[in-house]
Amino acid sequence: MSDEETFGAEAHSNLPAAMDKVVQSMSMGRKAKTNASDGETASRQVILRATEVHHDRWKEAAAKQNVSMSEFIRTVCNVAASDLLDCKHPLEFRKIYPWSDTCLKCGTRLK
């Protein structure tokens, strides 16, 4: 005799409510090993598609660094964003005012 026959359809009707209750009690912040600063939570989600080969390579690379695949991808993306967006020129190329800090070499406003 199957569970459906034993408990009827009523047993399945409580599942969405039970899952909602579990989700409400969950902490949606980053885990301690994700190197998040105090009070910082991971509130945004990025969904991407990858080939099976890419997925397996990223998972293997993350395991080699002893981090989760999410943390591995987060770290790689943050490094790439920093390389593209942050000014790396020395201080001598900056025009600094109390209200503004601008690089004269690349035009990036730093403050």
Contacts in CASP RR format, 6 or more apart in sequence:
PFRMAT RR
TARGET T0000
AUTHOR 0000-0000-0000
METHOD contacts of the structure
MODEL  1
MSDEETFGAEAHSNLPAAMDKVVQSMSMGRKAKTNASDGETASRQVILRA
TEVHHDRWKEAAAKQNVSMSEFIRTVCNVAASDLLDCKHPLEFRKIYPWS
DTCLKCGTRLK
3 11 0 8 1.000
4 11 0 8 1.000
4 12 0 8 1.000
28 41 0 8 1.000
28 42 0 8 1.000
28 43 0 8 1.000
29 36 0 8 1.000
29 41 0 8 1.000
29 42 0 8 1.000
29 43 0 8 1.000
30 36 0 8 1.000
30 40 0 8 1.000
30 41 0 8 1.000
30 42 0 8 1.000
33 67 0 8 1.000
33 68 0 8 1.000
33 71 0 8 1.000
34 42 0 8 1.000
34 68 0 8 1.000
34 70 0 8 1.000
34 71 0 8 1.000
34 74 0 8 1.000
35 71 0 8 1.000
36 42 0 8 1.000
50 58 0 8 1.000
58 69 0 8 1.000
58 72 0 8 1.000
58 73 0 8 1.000
59 69 0 8 1.000
61 72 0 8 1.000
62 68 0 8 1.000
62 69 0 8 1.000
62 71 0 8 1.000
62 72 0 8 1.000
62 73 0 8 1.000
65 72 0 8 1.000
67 75 0 8 1.000
86 108 0 8 1.000
87 103 0 8 1.000
87 105 0 8 1.000
87 106 0 8 1.000
87 107 0 8 1.000
87 108 0 8 1.000
87 110 0 8 1.000
89 103 0 8 1.000
89 105 0 8 1.000
89 106 0 8 1.000
93 103 0 8 1.000
93 104 0 8 1.000
93 105 0 8 1.000
94 101 0 8 1.000
94 102 0 8 1.000
94 103 0 8 1.000
94 104 0 8 1.000
94 110 0 8 1.000
95 101 0 8 1.000
95 102 0 8 1.000
95 104 0 8 1.000
99 111 0 8 1.000
100 109 0 8 1.000
100 111 0 8 1.000
101 109 0 8 1.000
101 110 0 8 1.000
101 111 0 8 1.000
102 108 0 8 1.000
102 109 0 8 1.000
102 110 0 8 1.000
103 110 0 8 1.000
END
